[in-house]
Amino acid sequence: MTWTYFKRYRMEIALQQRELVEPPAPPGYSFLPWREDLLDIHARVKHLSFRGEIDAQIFPCFLDENSCRRLMLAIVRKPGFLPQATWLAVFSYQVEGKIYQEYCGTIQGIYDAETRMGSIQNVGVIPGHRDRGIGQGLLYRCLRGFQQAGADRVSLEVTAENEGAIRLYRRVGFEIMRTVYKVAELPSAR
């Protein structure tokens, strides 16, 4: 095994007096607020969103669905878990008169009422649904949930190589506040 460091950015957005105008859902897509019976779906979407990405090297829990389920359980059991900042994206389509649904995006939030700081845990969109406004829709709904809870600021961390996500976060209003490094153990090349 080889140890390596991954460069990550801590990004923040100020919510005080920020008007959050929710973008319309792309055609065929909708967003579901948190419900306990959706936990396994959040876990599955998290796994499918991250399993082939660099974040799965940094956080191996993304590599299998059961680990993602344990991660989701840990998130919802944390003090400050904020249901109104936790959303699921779904794509609905019709084939031969029958309606199908494909869950395709997830986001979760934790809120510290004492510091009035929100923390986005994961923003995941399944690869086939990216670049359609799903991530932006999830972010705005999550941020609105934090704003309703009284958060002054919200933070997240993103891997520096994830340029698409960084562009999205900046477009929404996040700014890079600090650079952090995450050490991860990678299999040695043979």
GROMACS elastic network, one bead per residue, 0.5 to 0.9 nm:
[ bonds ]
;  ai    aj funct       b0    kb
    1   185     6  0.62721   500
    1   186     6  0.56472   500
    1   189     6  0.85783   500
    2   184     6  0.83413   500
    2   185     6  0.55798   500
    2   186     6  0.51777   500
    2   187     6  0.61173   500
    2   188     6  0.55206   500
    2   189     6  0.87572   500
    3   183     6  0.67417   500
    3   184     6  0.57115   500
    3   186     6  0.61063   500
    3   187     6  0.87249   500
    4   182     6  0.83223   500
    4   183     6  0.56489   500
    4   184     6  0.55730   500
    4   185     6  0.63798   500
    4   186     6  0.71583   500
    5    58     6  0.88351   500
    5   181     6  0.59490   500
    5   182     6  0.54948   500
    5   184     6  0.62988   500
    5   185     6  0.88191   500
    6    58     6  0.73909   500
    6   159     6  0.71273   500
    6   160     6  0.79210   500
    6   161     6  0.88903   500
    6   180     6  0.83780   500
    6   181     6  0.54355   500
    6   182     6  0.51625   500
    6   183     6  0.62661   500
    6   184     6  0.74809   500
    7   158     6  0.87320   500
    7   159     6  0.60780   500
    7   160     6  0.55696   500
    7   161     6  0.79110   500
    7   179     6  0.69479   500
    7   180     6  0.61044   500
    7   182     6  0.66401   500
    8   157     6  0.64781   500
    8   158     6  0.53921   500
    8   161     6  0.81773   500
    8   178     6  0.86234   500
    8   179     6  0.58261   500
    8   180     6  0.52311   500
    8   181     6  0.57727   500
    8   182     6  0.71359   500
    9   156     6  0.82221   500
    9   157     6  0.54686   500
    9   158     6  0.53579   500
    9   159     6  0.63272   500
    9   160     6  0.61793   500
    9   166     6  0.89246   500
    9   176     6  0.62156   500
    9   177     6  0.73779   500
    9   178     6  0.59133   500
    9   180     6  0.59847   500
    9   181     6  0.83766   500
   10   155     6  0.68040   500
   10   156     6  0.57990   500
   10   158     6  0.66918   500
   10   175     6  0.84129   500
   10   176     6  0.59176   500
   10   177     6  0.57350   500
   10   178     6  0.53282   500
   10   179     6  0.62043   500
   10   180     6  0.70328   500
   11   154     6  0.83684   500
   11   155     6  0.55159   500
   11   156     6  0.54727   500
   11   157     6  0.60895   500
   11   158     6  0.76734   500
   11   166     6  0.89365   500
   11   169     6  0.80859   500
   11   170     6  0.88114   500
   11   174     6  0.57751   500
   11   175     6  0.51734   500
   11   177     6  0.54052   500
   11   178     6  0.72194   500
   11   179     6  0.89758   500
   12   153     6  0.66989   500
   12   154     6  0.54920   500
   12   156     6  0.65475   500
   12   157     6  0.88104   500
   12   173     6  0.82736   500
   12   174     6  0.50384   500
   12   175     6  0.54429   500
   12   176     6  0.66001   500
   12   177     6  0.65518   500
   13   152     6  0.86597   500
   13   153     6  0.56096   500
   13   154     6  0.54378   500
   13   155     6  0.65570   500
   13   172     6  0.85440   500
   13   173     6  0.59620   500
   13   175     6  0.63730   500
   14    17     6  0.84686   500
   14    18     6  0.74144   500
   14   151     6  0.87455   500
   14   152     6  0.60268   500
   14   154     6  0.67034   500
   14   173     6  0.81597   500
   14   174     6  0.79109   500
   15    18     6  0.51204   500
   15    19     6  0.81070   500
   15    20     6  0.86240   500
   15   143     6  0.80021   500
   15   144     6  0.89505   500
   15   146     6  0.84498   500
   15   147     6  0.64683   500
   15   150     6  0.89646   500
   15   151     6  0.68981   500
   15   152     6  0.51770   500
   15   153     6  0.54591   500
   15   154     6  0.74264   500
   16    19     6  0.86788   500
   16   147     6  0.81142   500
   16   151     6  0.79900   500
   16   152     6  0.54439   500
   16   153     6  0.75469   500
   18   147     6  0.89777   500
   20   140     6  0.68567   500
   20   141     6  0.88274   500
   20   143     6  0.78341   500
   20   144     6  0.66598   500
   20   147     6  0.89396   500
   21   140     6  0.76759   500
   21   144     6  0.89906   500
   22    25     6  0.87418   500
   22   137     6  0.71372   500
   22   140     6  0.59031   500
   22   141     6  0.70026   500
   22   144     6  0.84562   500
   23    26     6  0.87234   500
   23   133     6  0.84591   500
   23   136     6  0.77169   500
   23   137     6  0.62303   500
   23   140     6  0.75934   500
   24    27     6  0.87862   500
   24   133     6  0.89664   500
   24   137     6  0.76179   500
   25    28     6  0.78969   500
   25    29     6  0.58168   500
   25    30     6  0.60023   500
   25    31     6  0.78413   500
   25   133     6  0.75513   500
   25   134     6  0.76016   500
   25   137     6  0.66756   500
   26    29     6  0.55039   500
   26    30     6  0.78060   500
   26   132     6  0.68354   500
   26   133     6  0.65980   500
   26   134     6  0.74980   500
   26   137     6  0.87526   500
   27    30     6  0.84442   500
   27    91     6  0.86874   500
   28    90     6  0.83137   500
   28    91     6  0.55321   500
   28    92     6  0.53548   500
   28    93     6  0.65758   500
   29    89     6  0.69298   500
   29    90     6  0.55905   500
   29    92     6  0.62764   500
   29    93     6  0.89926   500
   29   134     6  0.80574   500
   30    88     6  0.85005   500
   30    89     6  0.58764   500
   30    90     6  0.54421   500
   30    91     6  0.65670   500
   30    92     6  0.79711   500
   31    87     6  0.65404   500
   31    88     6  0.56004   500
   31    90     6  0.61534   500
   31    91     6  0.89045   500
   31   105     6  0.88143   500
   31   134     6  0.89747   500
   31   137     6  0.79541   500
   31   138     6  0.75120   500
   31   141     6  0.85790   500
   32    35     6  0.84440   500
   32    86     6  0.88140   500
   32    87     6  0.56485   500
   32    88     6  0.50738   500
   32    89     6  0.62847   500
   32    90     6  0.74632   500
   33    83     6  0.74851   500
   33    84     6  0.66850   500
   33    85     6  0.81059   500
   33    86     6  0.63788   500
   33    88     6  0.65282   500
   33   141     6  0.89084   500
   34    37     6  0.86447   500
   34    38     6  0.70655   500
   34    39     6  0.83430   500
   34    83     6  0.54464   500
   34    84     6  0.67644   500
   34    85     6  0.80287   500
   34    86     6  0.53982   500
   34    87     6  0.55175   500
   34    88     6  0.72657   500
   34   108     6  0.88009   500
   35    38     6  0.55111   500
   35    39     6  0.73464   500
   35    83     6  0.77893   500
   35    86     6  0.89657   500
   35    87     6  0.89845   500
   36    39     6  0.55784   500
   36    40     6  0.88005   500
   36    76     6  0.89982   500
   37    40     6  0.73845   500
   37    41     6  0.83503   500
   38    41     6  0.51906   500
   38    42     6  0.62242   500
   38    43     6  0.87258   500
   38    88     6  0.84206   500
   39    42     6  0.51281   500
   39    43     6  0.62932   500
   39    44     6  0.87414   500
   39    69     6  0.74495   500
   39    72     6  0.68457   500
   39    73     6  0.77013   500
   39    76     6  0.88927   500
   40    44     6  0.61730   500
   40    45     6  0.86173   500
   40    65     6  0.88726   500
   40    68     6  0.87808   500
   40    69     6  0.62769   500
   40    72     6  0.82119   500
   41    44     6  0.50324   500
   41    45     6  0.60900   500
   41    46     6  0.83915   500
   41    69     6  0.88837   500
   41    88     6  0.84418   500
   41   103     6  0.73751   500
   41   106     6  0.89970   500
   42    45     6  0.52134   500
   42    46     6  0.59971   500
   42    47     6  0.86147   500
   42    68     6  0.85017   500
   42    69     6  0.79827   500
   42    72     6  0.73816   500
   42    87     6  0.85947   500
   42    88     6  0.68134   500
   42   103     6  0.84474   500
   42   105     6  0.79761   500
   42   106     6  0.60024   500
   42   107     6  0.82856   500
   43    46     6  0.50348   500
   43    47     6  0.61945   500
   43    48     6  0.86765   500
   43    65     6  0.63645   500
   43    66     6  0.78279   500
   43    67     6  0.83345   500
   43    70     6  0.82400   500
   43    71     6  0.77904   500
   43    72     6  0.61475   500
   43    73     6  0.89916   500
   43   106     6  0.86226   500
   44    47     6  0.51297   500
   44    48     6  0.61925   500
   44    49     6  0.84994   500
   44    64     6  0.87867   500
   44    65     6  0.57090   500
   44    66     6  0.85122   500
   44    68     6  0.71383   500
   44    69     6  0.75545   500
   44   103     6  0.88400   500
   45    48     6  0.50720   500
   45    49     6  0.58967   500
   45    50     6  0.85581   500
   45    65     6  0.87538   500
   45    68     6  0.89914   500
   45    88     6  0.86536   500
   45   103     6  0.67249   500
   45   104     6  0.60247   500
   45   105     6  0.61748   500
   45   106     6  0.65546   500
   45   124     6  0.73009   500
   45   125     6  0.74489   500
   45   126     6  0.67912   500
   46    49     6  0.51262   500
   46    50     6  0.62031   500
   46    51     6  0.82359   500
   46    62     6  0.71112   500
   46    65     6  0.80719   500
   46    68     6  0.66391   500
   46    69     6  0.88591   500
   46    72     6  0.89260   500
   46   104     6  0.88657   500
   46   105     6  0.75456   500
   46   106     6  0.65412   500
   46   107     6  0.86680   500
   46   122     6  0.80397   500
   46   123     6  0.82472   500
   46   124     6  0.57783   500
   46   125     6  0.77189   500
   46   126     6  0.80164   500
   47    50     6  0.54645   500
   47    51     6  0.55161   500
   47    56     6  0.89909   500
   47    61     6  0.83854   500
   47    62     6  0.51717   500
   47    63     6  0.64642   500
   47    64     6  0.62311   500
   47    65     6  0.54615   500
   47    66     6  0.88530   500
   47    67     6  0.85310   500
   47    68     6  0.60686   500
   47    69     6  0.88462   500
   47   124     6  0.86582   500
   47   126     6  0.87790   500
   48    51     6  0.57307   500
   48    52     6  0.79524   500
   48    62     6  0.82952   500
   48    63     6  0.87235   500
   48    64     6  0.88531   500
   48    65     6  0.82061   500
   48   104     6  0.85025   500
   48   124     6  0.84751   500
   48   125     6  0.81513   500
   48   126     6  0.57900   500
   48   127     6  0.80603   500
   49    52     6  0.76259   500
   49    53     6  0.78479   500
   49    62     6  0.85396   500
   49   104     6  0.79902   500
   49   105     6  0.75845   500
   49   106     6  0.87213   500
   49   123     6  0.88226   500
   49   124     6  0.51949   500
   49   125     6  0.51642   500
   49   127     6  0.63721   500
   50    53     6  0.51367   500
   50    54     6  0.78057   500
   50    55     6  0.64226   500
   50    56     6  0.59427   500
   50    62     6  0.58779   500
   50    63     6  0.75446   500
   50   124     6  0.68348   500
   50   125     6  0.82096   500
   50   126     6  0.77678   500
   50   127     6  0.88453   500
   51    54     6  0.83598   500
   51    55     6  0.79016   500
   51    56     6  0.55256   500
   51    57     6  0.87286   500
   51    60     6  0.85920   500
   51    61     6  0.89510   500
   51    62     6  0.54675   500
   51    64     6  0.74410   500
   52    55     6  0.82743   500
   52    56     6  0.67813   500
   52    57     6  0.88738   500
   52    62     6  0.89254   500
   52    63     6  0.80380   500
   53    56     6  0.56696   500
   53    57     6  0.75158   500
   54    57     6  0.53311   500
   54    58     6  0.67775   500
   54    59     6  0.87745   500
   54   159     6  0.79966   500
   54   161     6  0.81419   500
   54   162     6  0.81492   500
   55    59     6  0.57974   500
   55    60     6  0.79279   500
   55    62     6  0.77135   500
   55   158     6  0.88353   500
   55   159     6  0.72075   500
   55   162     6  0.89878   500
   56    60     6  0.50201   500
   56    61     6  0.70796   500
   56    62     6  0.51939   500
   56    63     6  0.59587   500
   57    60     6  0.57282   500
   57    62     6  0.85033   500
   57    63     6  0.84402   500
   57   184     6  0.72036   500
   57   185     6  0.80509   500
   57   186     6  0.70000   500
   58    61     6  0.89745   500
   58   182     6  0.72914   500
   58   183     6  0.74182   500
   58   184     6  0.53559   500
   58   185     6  0.78407   500
   58   186     6  0.84941   500
   59    62     6  0.61953   500
   59    63     6  0.81739   500
   59   184     6  0.77670   500
   60    63     6  0.54459   500
   60    64     6  0.81014   500
   60    67     6  0.84366   500
   61    64     6  0.63772   500
   61    65     6  0.81568   500
   61    66     6  0.83487   500
   61    68     6  0.58840   500
   61    70     6  0.85789   500
   61    71     6  0.74614   500
   62    65     6  0.71546   500
   62    67     6  0.67077   500
   62    68     6  0.57761   500
   62    71     6  0.88508   500
   63    66     6  0.89985   500
   63    67     6  0.75173   500
   63    68     6  0.79632   500
   64    67     6  0.55302   500
   64    68     6  0.64572   500
   64    69     6  0.88584   500
   65    69     6  0.61868   500
   65    70     6  0.87437   500
   66    70     6  0.63609   500
   66    71     6  0.86240   500
   67    70     6  0.50486   500
   67    71     6  0.61775   500
   67    72     6  0.86363   500
   68    72     6  0.61177   500
   68    73     6  0.85467   500
   69    72     6  0.50470   500
   69    73     6  0.61668   500
   69    74     6  0.85814   500
   70    73     6  0.50252   500
   70    74     6  0.61559   500
   70    75     6  0.86418   500
   71    74     6  0.50395   500
   71    75     6  0.62127   500
   71    76     6  0.87628   500
   72    75     6  0.50218   500
   72    76     6  0.62259   500
   72    77     6  0.85288   500
   72   108     6  0.87799   500
   73    76     6  0.53151   500
   73    77     6  0.61183   500
   73    78     6  0.86758   500
   74    77     6  0.51944   500
   74    78     6  0.62367   500
   75    78     6  0.53233   500
   75    79     6  0.87338   500
   75    81     6  0.66757   500
   75   108     6  0.78516   500
   75   109     6  0.83351   500
   75   110     6  0.78052   500
   75   121     6  0.79443   500
   76    79     6  0.81967   500
   76    80     6  0.86113   500
   76    81     6  0.54715   500
   76    82     6  0.81054   500
   76    83     6  0.82947   500
   76   108     6  0.86260   500
   76   110     6  0.85770   500
   77    80     6  0.85132   500
   77    81     6  0.68582   500
   78    81     6  0.55789   500
   78   110     6  0.76177   500
   79    82     6  0.89407   500
   79   110     6  0.77434   500
   79   111     6  0.81362   500
   79   112     6  0.81449   500
   80   109     6  0.83965   500
   80   110     6  0.51410   500
   80   112     6  0.57725   500
   80   113     6  0.75695   500
   80   118     6  0.89815   500
   81    85     6  0.85320   500
   81    86     6  0.87036   500
   81   108     6  0.81728   500
   81   109     6  0.62111   500
   81   111     6  0.62722   500
   81   112     6  0.88302   500
   82    85     6  0.54394   500
   82    86     6  0.66914   500
   82   108     6  0.76650   500
   82   109     6  0.54356   500
   82   110     6  0.53090   500
   82   111     6  0.61129   500
   82   118     6  0.89391   500
   82   145     6  0.77889   500
   82   146     6  0.77656   500
   82   149     6  0.83506   500
   83    86     6  0.51332   500
   83    87     6  0.80631   500
   83   108     6  0.78198   500
   83   109     6  0.73386   500
   83   110     6  0.85840   500
   83   145     6  0.80666   500
   84    87     6  0.76072   500
   84   108     6  0.89180   500
   84   109     6  0.80840   500
   84   141     6  0.81821   500
   84   142     6  0.69090   500
   84   144     6  0.81743   500
   84   146     6  0.73926   500
   84   148     6  0.84591   500
   84   149     6  0.83821   500
   85   107     6  0.75656   500
   85   108     6  0.59854   500
   85   110     6  0.77791   500
   85   111     6  0.89258   500
   85   120     6  0.82405   500
   85   138     6  0.89629   500
   85   139     6  0.87537   500
   85   141     6  0.67689   500
   85   143     6  0.66140   500
   85   144     6  0.73174   500
   85   146     6  0.59978   500
   86   106     6  0.75445   500
   86   107     6  0.53791   500
   86   109     6  0.56616   500
   86   110     6  0.88787   500
   86   120     6  0.89279   500
   86   138     6  0.84870   500
   86   141     6  0.82529   500
   86   142     6  0.61250   500
   86   145     6  0.81055   500
   87   105     6  0.80866   500
   87   106     6  0.57678   500
   87   107     6  0.54141   500
   87   108     6  0.66322   500
   87   138     6  0.64642   500
   87   139     6  0.89853   500
   87   141     6  0.74135   500
   87   142     6  0.69588   500
   88   103     6  0.72225   500
   88   104     6  0.75206   500
   88   105     6  0.55247   500
   88   107     6  0.67037   500
   88   108     6  0.89659   500
   88   138     6  0.74890   500
   89   102     6  0.86189   500
   89   103     6  0.59030   500
   89   104     6  0.54976   500
   89   106     6  0.62582   500
   89   107     6  0.89021   500
   89   125     6  0.83610   500
   89   134     6  0.70371   500
   89   135     6  0.88767   500
   89   137     6  0.84570   500
   89   138     6  0.72263   500
   90   101     6  0.64415   500
   90   102     6  0.55474   500
   90   104     6  0.55660   500
   90   105     6  0.70406   500
   91   100     6  0.82313   500
   91   101     6  0.55780   500
   91   102     6  0.50359   500
   91   103     6  0.62126   500
   91   104     6  0.68685   500
   91   129     6  0.87839   500
   92    99     6  0.67891   500
   92   100     6  0.56019   500
   92   102     6  0.63495   500
   92   103     6  0.86754   500
   93    98     6  0.83232   500
   93    99     6  0.56585   500
   93   100     6  0.53746   500
   93   101     6  0.65058   500
   93   102     6  0.83254   500
   94    97     6  0.59720   500
   94    98     6  0.53692   500
   94   100     6  0.60101   500
   94   101     6  0.87960   500
   95    98     6  0.53096   500
   95    99     6  0.65169   500
   95   100     6  0.75754   500
   96    99     6  0.84639   500
  103   106     6  0.86049   500
  103   126     6  0.86328   500
  104   124     6  0.82153   500
  104   125     6  0.57306   500
  104   126     6  0.52807   500
  104   127     6  0.85902   500
  104   128     6  0.84672   500
  104   129     6  0.66363   500
  104   134     6  0.84254   500
  105   123     6  0.75293   500
  105   124     6  0.54257   500
  105   126     6  0.62557   500
  105   129     6  0.82166   500
  105   134     6  0.69477   500
  105   135     6  0.73192   500
  105   138     6  0.76167   500
  106   122     6  0.74283   500
  106   123     6  0.58931   500
  106   124     6  0.52628   500
  106   125     6  0.66020   500
  106   135     6  0.85047   500
  106   138     6  0.71830   500
  107   120     6  0.72535   500
  107   121     6  0.70280   500
  107   122     6  0.53966   500
  107   124     6  0.65218   500
  107   125     6  0.89677   500
  107   135     6  0.87269   500
  107   138     6  0.64441   500
  107   139     6  0.75268   500
  107   142     6  0.72550   500
  108   119     6  0.85034   500
  108   120     6  0.58705   500
  108   121     6  0.53930   500
  108   122     6  0.60355   500
  108   123     6  0.73747   500
  108   142     6  0.74722   500
  109   118     6  0.68561   500
  109   119     6  0.56603   500
  109   121     6  0.57716   500
  109   122     6  0.81317   500
  109   142     6  0.70537   500
  109   143     6  0.88619   500
  109   145     6  0.86684   500
  109   146     6  0.78816   500
  110   117     6  0.86038   500
  110   118     6  0.57726   500
  110   119     6  0.51680   500
  110   120     6  0.65247   500
  110   121     6  0.72228   500
  110   146     6  0.87207   500
  111   114     6  0.89082   500
  111   115     6  0.87226   500
  111   116     6  0.71439   500
  111   117     6  0.59990   500
  111   119     6  0.62766   500
  111   120     6  0.88354   500
  111   146     6  0.73049   500
  111   149     6  0.80837   500
  111   151     6  0.74619   500
  111   154     6  0.86638   500
  112   115     6  0.56612   500
  112   116     6  0.55880   500
  112   117     6  0.53925   500
  112   118     6  0.62481   500
  112   119     6  0.82951   500
  112   151     6  0.81872   500
  113   117     6  0.68950   500
  113   118     6  0.84100   500
  113   149     6  0.81940   500
  113   150     6  0.76738   500
  113   151     6  0.73807   500
  114   117     6  0.79358   500
  115   118     6  0.87079   500
  115   151     6  0.83347   500
  115   152     6  0.85337   500
  116   149     6  0.87133   500
  116   150     6  0.65796   500
  116   152     6  0.55234   500
  116   153     6  0.69326   500
  116   154     6  0.87148   500
  117   146     6  0.86122   500
  117   150     6  0.87597   500
  117   151     6  0.54249   500
  117   152     6  0.61235   500
  117   153     6  0.51316   500
  117   154     6  0.56443   500
  117   155     6  0.76054   500
  118   143     6  0.86798   500
  118   146     6  0.63999   500
  118   151     6  0.60580   500
  118   152     6  0.79096   500
  118   153     6  0.61458   500
  118   155     6  0.62389   500
  118   156     6  0.87198   500
  119   146     6  0.89695   500
  119   153     6  0.86042   500
  119   154     6  0.54422   500
  119   156     6  0.58441   500
  120   123     6  0.75428   500
  120   139     6  0.89254   500
  120   142     6  0.80857   500
  120   143     6  0.88847   500
  120   154     6  0.71400   500
  120   155     6  0.62317   500
  120   156     6  0.51596   500
  120   157     6  0.81447   500
  121   156     6  0.68446   500
  121   157     6  0.82608   500
  122   156     6  0.80595   500
  122   157     6  0.86771   500
  123   135     6  0.70306   500
  123   138     6  0.77385   500
  123   139     6  0.77868   500
  123   165     6  0.89776   500
  124   135     6  0.74490   500
  125   128     6  0.83056   500
  125   129     6  0.65228   500
  125   130     6  0.61758   500
  125   134     6  0.71202   500
  125   135     6  0.65454   500
  126   129     6  0.56390   500
  126   130     6  0.66802   500
  127   130     6  0.54028   500
  127   131     6  0.89142   500
  128   131     6  0.88357   500
  129   132     6  0.64268   500
  129   133     6  0.87658   500
  129   134     6  0.73578   500
  130   133     6  0.73571   500
  130   134     6  0.68521   500
  130   135     6  0.75808   500
  131   134     6  0.74000   500
  131   135     6  0.81235   500
  131   164     6  0.89532   500
  132   135     6  0.80474   500
  132   136     6  0.88070   500
  133   136     6  0.52232   500
  133   137     6  0.60932   500
  133   138     6  0.86669   500
  134   137     6  0.50404   500
  134   138     6  0.61687   500
  134   139     6  0.85720   500
  135   138     6  0.51211   500
  135   139     6  0.60929   500
  135   140     6  0.86646   500
  135   165     6  0.85134   500
  135   168     6  0.78006   500
  136   139     6  0.50506   500
  136   140     6  0.61663   500
  136   141     6  0.85988   500
  136   168     6  0.69958   500
  136   169     6  0.82858   500
  136   172     6  0.74648   500
  137   140     6  0.53766   500
  137   141     6  0.62879   500
  137   142     6  0.85744   500
  138   141     6  0.53216   500
  138   142     6  0.60740   500
  138   143     6  0.85746   500
  139   142     6  0.50628   500
  139   143     6  0.59895   500
  139   144     6  0.84612   500
  139   169     6  0.84786   500
  139   172     6  0.80593   500
  140   143     6  0.50806   500
  140   144     6  0.60246   500
  140   145     6  0.85747   500
  140   172     6  0.79810   500
  141   144     6  0.51085   500
  141   145     6  0.63151   500
  141   146     6  0.88145   500
  142   145     6  0.51082   500
  142   146     6  0.64327   500
  142   147     6  0.87071   500
  143   146     6  0.50019   500
  143   147     6  0.60837   500
  143   148     6  0.85768   500
  143   151     6  0.89736   500
  143   154     6  0.76174   500
  144   148     6  0.61196   500
  144   149     6  0.85852   500
  145   148     6  0.51565   500
  145   149     6  0.62943   500
  145   150     6  0.88384   500
  145   151     6  0.89375   500
  146   149     6  0.50379   500
  146   150     6  0.64170   500
  146   151     6  0.53873   500
  146   152     6  0.84190   500
  146   153     6  0.85379   500
  146   154     6  0.76480   500
  147   150     6  0.51495   500
  147   151     6  0.52516   500
  147   152     6  0.73313   500
  147   153     6  0.86525   500
  148   151     6  0.75092   500
  151   154     6  0.71030   500
  154   174     6  0.86726   500
  155   174     6  0.81506   500
  156   174     6  0.89416   500
  157   180     6  0.87860   500
  158   161     6  0.84406   500
  158   162     6  0.69959   500
  158   165     6  0.75150   500
  158   166     6  0.71725   500
  159   162     6  0.54963   500
  159   163     6  0.83806   500
  159   165     6  0.88040   500
  159   166     6  0.85221   500
  160   163     6  0.67828   500
  160   166     6  0.77401   500
  160   179     6  0.88103   500
  161   164     6  0.87152   500
  161   166     6  0.87797   500
  162   165     6  0.56090   500
  162   166     6  0.63943   500
  162   167     6  0.88765   500
  163   166     6  0.50160   500
  163   167     6  0.61382   500
  163   168     6  0.86322   500
  164   167     6  0.52147   500
  164   168     6  0.63365   500
  164   169     6  0.87695   500
  165   168     6  0.50341   500
  165   169     6  0.61540   500
  165   170     6  0.86023   500
  166   169     6  0.51192   500
  166   170     6  0.61509   500
  166   171     6  0.85441   500
  166   174     6  0.87244   500
  167   170     6  0.52114   500
  167   171     6  0.61231   500
  167   172     6  0.87094   500
  168   171     6  0.50938   500
  168   172     6  0.63210   500
  168   173     6  0.87670   500
  168   174     6  0.87671   500
  169   172     6  0.51809   500
  169   173     6  0.63564   500
  169   174     6  0.52447   500
  169   175     6  0.77955   500
  170   175     6  0.61717   500
  170   176     6  0.84780   500
  171   174     6  0.73898   500
  176   179     6  0.77689   500
  186   189     6  0.89234   500
